[in-house]
Protein backbone atom coordinates (compact mmCIF):
# COMPACT_ATOMS: atom_id res chain seq x y z
CA UNK A 1 0.00 0.00 0.00
CA UNK A 2 1.31 3.45 -0.92
CA UNK A 3 1.86 6.10 1.73
CA UNK A 4 -1.14 8.47 2.07
CA UNK A 5 0.71 11.28 0.29
CA UNK A 6 1.51 9.12 -2.76
CA UNK A 7 -0.84 8.42 -5.65
CA UNK A 8 -0.23 5.44 -7.92
CA UNK A 9 -1.50 5.72 -11.47
CA UNK A 10 -1.14 4.07 -14.84
CA UNK A 11 1.20 5.86 -17.22
CA UNK A 12 -0.92 8.05 -19.48
CA UNK A 13 1.71 9.41 -21.88
CA UNK A 14 4.32 6.99 -23.21
CA UNK A 15 6.66 9.94 -23.83
CA UNK A 16 6.23 11.52 -20.38
CA UNK A 17 9.55 13.38 -19.99
CA UNK A 18 9.63 12.93 -16.23
CA UNK A 19 9.18 9.17 -16.50
CA UNK A 20 11.81 8.93 -19.24
CA UNK A 21 14.17 10.98 -17.05
CA UNK A 22 13.58 8.51 -14.19
CA UNK A 23 14.54 5.64 -16.49
CA UNK A 24 17.74 7.44 -17.51
CA UNK A 25 18.59 7.99 -13.84
CA UNK A 26 17.90 4.32 -13.13
CA UNK A 27 20.19 3.30 -15.99
CA UNK A 28 22.99 5.58 -14.78
CA UNK A 29 22.71 4.41 -11.19
CA UNK A 30 22.23 0.76 -12.04
CA UNK A 31 25.28 0.47 -14.27
CA UNK A 32 27.56 1.44 -11.39
CA UNK A 33 26.60 -1.76 -9.58
CA UNK A 34 27.84 -4.14 -12.25
CA UNK A 35 31.06 -4.80 -14.04
CA UNK A 36 30.02 -4.17 -17.64
CA UNK A 37 30.55 -1.31 -20.09
CA UNK A 38 29.22 2.05 -18.90
CA UNK A 39 27.03 4.34 -21.00
CA UNK A 40 26.76 8.10 -20.87
CA UNK A 41 23.55 9.87 -19.91
CA UNK A 42 23.07 10.74 -23.60
CA UNK A 43 23.48 7.11 -24.71
CA UNK A 44 20.95 5.90 -22.16
CA UNK A 45 18.53 8.71 -23.02
CA UNK A 46 18.92 7.95 -26.74
CA UNK A 47 17.54 4.43 -26.30
CA UNK A 48 14.93 5.24 -23.67
CA UNK A 49 11.23 5.61 -24.47
CA UNK A 50 8.61 6.34 -25.35
CA UNK A 51 7.08 3.65 -23.16
CA UNK A 52 4.64 1.63 -25.20
CA UNK A 53 1.85 -0.10 -23.27
CA UNK A 54 2.69 -3.28 -25.14
CA UNK A 55 5.47 -4.66 -27.26
CA UNK A 56 6.03 -7.40 -29.75
CA UNK A 57 8.59 -10.06 -29.77
CA UNK A 58 10.03 -12.54 -32.17
CA UNK A 59 10.88 -16.21 -31.90
CA UNK A 60 13.81 -17.57 -33.85
CA UNK A 61 14.42 -21.30 -33.63
CA UNK A 62 17.65 -22.85 -34.87
CA UNK A 63 17.52 -26.55 -35.66
CA UNK A 64 20.48 -28.91 -35.89
CA UNK A 65 20.05 -31.78 -38.32
CA UNK A 66 22.12 -34.89 -38.81
CA UNK A 67 23.44 -36.28 -42.08
CA UNK A 68 20.05 -37.90 -42.78
CA UNK A 69 18.35 -34.52 -42.29
CA UNK A 70 16.76 -35.56 -38.98
CA UNK A 71 16.37 -32.89 -36.33
CA UNK A 72 18.73 -33.68 -33.46
CA UNK A 73 18.70 -30.41 -31.54
CA UNK A 74 17.20 -26.98 -31.28
CA UNK A 75 17.89 -23.57 -29.83
CA UNK A 76 14.85 -21.35 -29.35
CA UNK A 77 15.71 -17.67 -29.14
CA UNK A 78 13.34 -14.91 -28.09
CA UNK A 79 13.90 -11.29 -29.11
CA UNK A 80 11.88 -8.43 -27.68
CA UNK A 81 12.18 -4.74 -26.95
CA UNK A 82 10.28 -3.61 -23.86
CA UNK A 83 11.27 -0.02 -24.61
CA UNK A 84 14.86 0.14 -23.42
CA UNK A 85 16.69 -1.74 -26.14
CA UNK A 86 16.46 -5.13 -27.79
CA UNK A 87 16.75 -8.01 -25.35
CA UNK A 88 17.23 -11.64 -26.07
CA UNK A 89 16.84 -14.94 -24.33
CA UNK A 90 17.92 -18.45 -25.08
CA UNK A 91 14.53 -19.84 -24.11
CA UNK A 92 15.23 -23.49 -24.85
CA UNK A 93 18.25 -25.55 -25.81
CA UNK A 94 17.81 -29.24 -26.42
CA UNK A 95 19.91 -31.93 -28.06
CA UNK A 96 18.82 -35.55 -28.38
CA UNK A 97 20.74 -37.74 -25.92
CA UNK A 98 22.38 -39.75 -28.72
CA UNK A 99 23.80 -36.54 -30.24
CA UNK A 100 25.11 -35.00 -27.01
CA UNK A 101 28.80 -34.45 -26.45
CA UNK A 102 29.57 -33.82 -30.10
CA UNK A 103 29.39 -30.03 -30.17
CA UNK A 104 25.79 -29.69 -31.35
CA UNK A 105 24.75 -27.53 -28.39
CA UNK A 106 27.83 -25.36 -28.80
CA UNK A 107 27.05 -24.85 -32.49
CA UNK A 108 23.41 -24.02 -31.77
CA UNK A 109 24.28 -21.47 -29.08
CA UNK A 110 26.89 -20.07 -31.47
CA UNK A 111 24.12 -19.37 -33.97
CA UNK A 112 22.03 -17.78 -31.24
CA UNK A 113 24.93 -15.50 -30.29
CA UNK A 114 25.46 -14.57 -33.94
CA UNK A 115 21.79 -13.57 -34.10
CA UNK A 116 21.94 -11.54 -30.88
CA UNK A 117 25.07 -9.70 -32.06
CA UNK A 118 23.66 -9.12 -35.54
CA UNK A 119 20.47 -7.66 -34.08
CA UNK A 120 22.51 -5.62 -31.56
CA UNK A 121 20.79 -7.02 -28.48
CA UNK A 122 21.62 -4.99 -25.40
CA UNK A 123 20.97 -7.77 -22.89
CA UNK A 124 20.72 -11.55 -23.28
CA UNK A 125 19.73 -14.12 -20.68
CA UNK A 126 19.62 -17.84 -20.36
CA UNK A 127 18.11 -19.93 -17.59
CA UNK A 128 19.48 -23.29 -16.62
CA UNK A 129 19.90 -25.39 -13.54
CA UNK A 130 23.03 -25.27 -11.39
CA UNK A 131 23.16 -29.09 -11.60
CA UNK A 132 23.50 -29.07 -15.40
CA UNK A 133 27.28 -28.76 -15.93
CA UNK A 134 27.11 -29.53 -19.66
CA UNK A 135 24.71 -26.65 -20.33
CA UNK A 136 26.65 -24.33 -18.04
CA UNK A 137 29.85 -25.13 -19.94
CA UNK A 138 28.21 -24.38 -23.30
CA UNK A 139 26.80 -21.08 -22.12
CA UNK A 140 30.03 -20.02 -20.43
CA UNK A 141 31.95 -20.91 -23.59
CA UNK A 142 29.83 -18.28 -25.35
CA UNK A 143 30.40 -15.60 -22.73
CA UNK A 144 27.45 -16.06 -20.39
CA UNK A 145 28.32 -15.57 -16.75
CA UNK A 146 26.42 -15.73 -13.50
CA UNK A 147 25.01 -12.30 -12.81
CA UNK A 148 25.50 -10.14 -9.77
CA UNK A 149 21.72 -9.95 -9.51
CA UNK A 150 19.43 -12.24 -7.60
CA UNK A 151 16.58 -13.55 -9.70
CA UNK A 152 13.32 -13.94 -7.85
CA UNK A 153 10.34 -15.69 -9.38
CA UNK A 154 6.64 -15.82 -8.64
CA UNK A 155 4.37 -18.64 -9.62
CA UNK A 156 0.60 -18.55 -9.14
CA UNK A 157 0.53 -21.47 -6.72
CA UNK A 158 -2.43 -22.15 -4.49
CA UNK A 159 -1.68 -21.18 -0.93
CA UNK A 160 1.35 -19.03 -1.79
CA UNK A 161 1.07 -15.83 0.21
CA UNK A 162 3.15 -12.67 -0.17
CA UNK A 163 5.59 -11.75 2.57
CA UNK A 164 3.93 -9.94 5.44
CA UNK A 165 5.07 -6.56 6.65
CA UNK A 166 6.66 -8.31 9.62
CA UNK A 167 8.86 -10.51 7.43
CA UNK A 168 12.57 -9.65 7.73
CA UNK A 169 13.50 -7.37 4.87
CA UNK A 170 9.91 -6.61 3.89
CA UNK A 171 10.21 -3.02 5.06
CA UNK A 172 13.52 -2.33 3.31
CA UNK A 173 12.26 -0.39 0.35
CA UNK A 174 14.19 2.86 0.46
CA UNK A 175 16.64 1.84 -2.27
CA UNK A 176 14.39 -0.59 -4.11
CA UNK A 177 14.17 -0.55 -7.88
CA UNK A 178 13.76 -3.17 -10.53
CA UNK A 179 17.45 -4.00 -10.57
CA UNK A 180 18.69 -3.19 -7.08
CA UNK A 181 20.17 -5.88 -4.86
LOPAFI-303292 format. One record per residue: residue in one letter; x, y, z of N, C-alpha, C, CB in turn. Coordinates in steps of 0.1 Angstrom, whole numbers, plus 2048, in hexadecimal, padded with zeros to 3 digits. Glycine has a CB too. Layout:
REM residues N
AXYZXYZXYZXYZ;...
This chain:
REM residues 181
X8087F480080080080080980C8007F680080C;X8058167F880D8227F780B82B80380982A7EA;X81583380781383D81180784680E81F845814;X80084C8187F58558157F886080B7EF85A822;X80486580B80787180380B86D7F5812879809;X80B8607F280F85B7E48038567DD81A8507E6;X8028597D07F88547C77FE84B7BD7F08607C1;X7F98407BB7FE8367B17F48377A57FF8287B6;X7F98387997F183978D7F78327827EF848789;X7F082F7787F582976C7FA8347637E9821764;X80683175D80C83B75480283F74981983574E;X80084B7477F785073D7FE8547307EF85C743;X80A85A73181185E72581E85672481486D726;X81F84E71982B84671883884E71682A83D70C;X83785B71384386371284486D71D84286B704;X83E86A72983E87373484D87673883786D741;X85188373685F886738864883746862894735;X85C88475086088175E863872760856886768;X85A86A75A85C85C75B86885775384F854756;X86A85D74787685974088385E747876860732;X88286974E88E86E75689086476188B87C75B;X88685F76788885577288F84976D87A851778;X88B84476189183875B8A083B75888A83474E;X8A38477538B184A7518B984A75E8B385874A;X8B38507688BA8507768BC84277B8B2858780;X8B28397798B382B77D8BE8257758A682477A;X8BF8277688CA8217608D88267658C8824752;X8D98337678E683876C8EA83277A8E584776D;X8E08317838E382C7908E681D7908D882F79A;X8DD8167888DE8087888EC8037828D3802780;X8F180A7788FD80577190980677A8FF80D765;X90880D78591480E78E91580279791281B797;X90A7FA79890A7EE7A09107E279A8FC7EC7A5;X9127E378D9167D77869237D977D90B7D277D;X92A7CF77B9377D07749347CD7659417C6779;X92E7D775E92C7D675092E7E474A91E7D074C;X92F7E673D9327F37379277FD73C9317F2728;X92D80973E92481474392081D73792C81D74D;X91482273890E82B72E90D839734900826729;X90E84372B90C85172F8FD85473191285B725;X8F985F7378EB8637398E586472B8EA870740;X8EC8697218E786B7148E485E70D8F087470C;X8ED85470F8EB8477098DF84070F8F783E70B;X8DD84171C8D183B7228C584271E8D383B732;X8C584F71E8B985771A8B685470B8BC86671C;X8C08527038BD84F6F58B68436F28CA84F6ED;X8B68396FB8AF82C6F98A482B7038B98216FB;X8A083570989583471388983B70E89A83B720;X87E83370E87083870B86E83A6FD86E845713;X86283F6F985683F70385283170784A8466FC;X84B83171284782471883A820713846826728;X83A81670A82E81070482780770E8328086F7;X81A80870E8127FF7178147F0714804803717;X8197ED70881B7DF7058277DF6FB80E7D96FE;X82C7D36F98377D16EF8357C46E98447D36F6;X83C7C36DE83C7B66D784A7AF6D88387B86C8;X84A7A36D685679B6D68577936CA8577936E3;X86278B6CA8647836BE86B7766C386D78A6B4;X86776B6BE86D75E6C187575A6B58627536C4;X8817566B888A7506AE88F7436B389675A6AA;X88C7386AB89072B6B089B7256A68847226B1;X8A67226AB8B171C6A38AF70D6A68BF7216A7;X8B070569B8AF6F669B8BC6F06968A36F2693;X8C16E769E8CD6DF6998C86D26938D76DC6A5;X8CD6CE6888C86C26818D56B967E8C16C5674;X8D26AC67F8DD6A367C8DF6A166D8DB696683;X8E86986698EA69565B8DE68F6548F668C65A;X8D568A65B8C86856548BD68F6558C467865B;X8C169C6588B76A76598AD6A66648B06A864C;X8B069E66F8A869C67A8AB6A76848A968E680;X8A16AD68A8A46B76958A96B06A18976BF698;X8B56B56A68BB6AF6B18BD6B96BD8C96AA6AE;X8BA6C66BA8BB6D06C58B56DD6C08C96D26C8;X8B26E56CA8AC6F26C78B16FC6D189D6F16C7;X8B07096CD8B37146D68A871F6D28C271A6D4;X8A07216DC89472B6DA8997386E18877256E1;X8997426D889D74F6DD8917596DC8A87556D4;X8907616E688576B6E788C7796E787D7696F4;X8867816DE88B78F6DD87F7986E08917926CF;X8817A26E88777AC6EB87D7B96F086D7A66F6;X8757C46EE87A7D16F386F7D76FB87D7DA6E7;X8717D67088677DC7118677EB7128697D671F;X8707F170A87180070A87E80570E867806713;X8877FD7128958017168A07FA70E896800725;X89D7F57038A77EF6FB8A37E06F88B57F0701;X8A87DB6EE8A57CD6EA8AB7C36F48A97CA6DC;X8A37BA6F98A87B07028A67A26FC8A07B1710;X8AD7997018AC78C6FB8AD7817078B77896F1;X8A87767038A876B70D8AA75E70589C76A716;X8B375570A8B37477058A874070D8C2741707;X89D73F70889173A70F89272A71188473D708;X8977247078987157078A471170088C70E702;X8AB7077058B67016FE8B56F27018C5706703;X8B46EA6F68B26DC6F88B96D46ED8A36D86F8;X8C06CA6F18C76C16E78C36B36EB8D76C36E8;X8C06AA6E18BC69C6E48C86966EC8B96956D7;X8C568D6F58CF6876FD8DA6806F48C967C706;X8D66796E98E06736E18E967C6DA8D966A6D6;X8E66896D98EE6936D28F669B6DB8E569B6C8;X8F469A6E88FB6A26F290A69F6F28F56A0700;X9126A96F69206A76F89286A96EB92369A6FD;X9216AC6E09286AE6D39286BC6CE9216A66C9;X9256C66D69266D46D29196DA6CC9316D56C9;X90E6D26CC9026D76C78FD6E36CF8F76CC6C6;X8FC6E26DC8F76ED6E49006F96E28F76E86F3;X90D6F76E29167026E09147096D39256FE6E0;X9117026C890E7076BB90170F6BB90E6FD6B0;X8F77096C28EA7106C28EB71D6CA8E07076C9;X8F171D6D58F37296DD8FB7336D68F97266EB;X90572E6CE90D7376C590473F6BB91872F6BE;X8FB7386B68F173E6AC8E97486B48E87346A5;X8E47456C08DC74E6C88E475B6CA8D87486D5;X8F17596CE8F97656D18FC76D6C59077606D7;X8FD7676B98FF76E6AD8F27776AA9017656A1;X8E67716AD8DA7786AB8D97846B58CE76F6AD;X8DC7826C18DB78D6CB8E57986C88DE7876D9;X8F17956C38FB79F6BF8F67A66B39097996BD;X8F179F6A98ED7A569D8E17AE69F8E879A693;X8D87AB6A88CD7B36AB8D07BE6B68C17AB6B0;X8DC7BE6BB8E17C86C48D97C76D18E17D66BF;X8D77BB6D68D07BA6E38D87C06EE8CD7AB6E6;X8D17C76F78D87CE7028DA7C670E8D17DB705;X8D27BB70F8D27B271B8CD7A57178C97B9726;X8D379A71B8CF78D7178D07847248D878770C;X8C677C7268C57737318C476472D8BA77773B;X8C775C7368C474E7348C27487428D074672D;X8B973F7438B57397508B972A74F8A673A754;X8C07257598C371775A8C57137688D0713752;X8C570776B8C77027798D670277C8C16F477A;X8D87047898E670378E8EC6F578D8E770879D;X8E36EB78D8E86DD78C8E86D877E8DF6D4794;X8EA6E17748EB6DD7668F86E27618DF6E375E;X9036DB7649116E07619136E175291B6D8767;X90D6D874A90F6D973B9096E67369096CC735;X8FD6E973A8F76F57358FF70273A8E86F6739;X90370274690B70D74C91770F74490E70A75A;X91E70474092B70573992870B72B9316F7737;X91D70772491A70C71791871B71890E705711;X90F71F72190C72D72391873572790172F72D;X92073073092C738734936739728933731740;X93772F72094072F71493C73A70B93F72270C;X92F73E70B92A74970292975670A91D7466FD;X92F75771693076471D92676772792F76F713;X91C75D72991275F73491975D741906756733;X91576574B91B76475891076676392676F75B;X91276076E90876377990877277B90C75B786;X8FC77777E8FA7857808FC78978F8EC78977B;X8FE7957918FF79B79E8F179C7A49077A879F;X8E779A79C8D979D7A18D37907A68D07A2796;X8CA7917AF8C27867B48B57857AC8C07867C3;X8B277A7A78A677879F89B7727A88A8770792;X8907797AA8857757B287A7717A888177F7BC;X8737677AB8677637A285B7627AA86A75679B;X8507647A48427627AA83B7597A183B76F7AB;X83474F7A782C7467A081E7467A78327377A0;X81374679F8067467A58027397AB7FC74A79A;X8087367B68057297BD7FB72B7C88127247C3;X7F27227C97E87227D37EE7227E17DE7177D2;X7EA72C7E97EF72C7F77FC7357F87F271F7FB;X8017397ED80E7427EE8097507F28157427E0;X80E7547FD80B76280281776B801805761810;X8147787FE8207817FE82578380C81B78F7F8;X83178880D83878B81A83079582184678F818;X82E79382E82779D8368317A883A822796843;X82B7B383E8337BE84283D7BB84D82A7CA847;X83A7B18558437AD86084E7A485C83B7A686B;X84E7A084F85979784A86679F84A85579183D;X87179984E87E7A084D8807A483F889797852;X8847B183E8877B683187B7BC82988D7AC828;X86F7B982E8637BE8278627CD8278577B882D;X8677D38328667E28338727E982C8657E6841;X87C7E28278877E98218847EC8138947E0822;X87F7F881187B7FC8048818097FF86C7FE804;X88880F80888E81D80589681D7F8897821810;X89E8137F58A68127E98A18097DF8B480F7ED;X8958047E08907FA7D788D8007C98837F47DC;X8917F87BF88E7FA7B188E7ED7AA8978057AA;X88B7ED79E88A7E07978967D87978857E3789;X8A27DF7988AF7D87968B77D87A38B67DE78B;X8B37DE7AD8BB7E07B98BC7D37C18B57EB7C2;X8C87D17C78CA7C57CF8C17C67DC8D87C47D4;
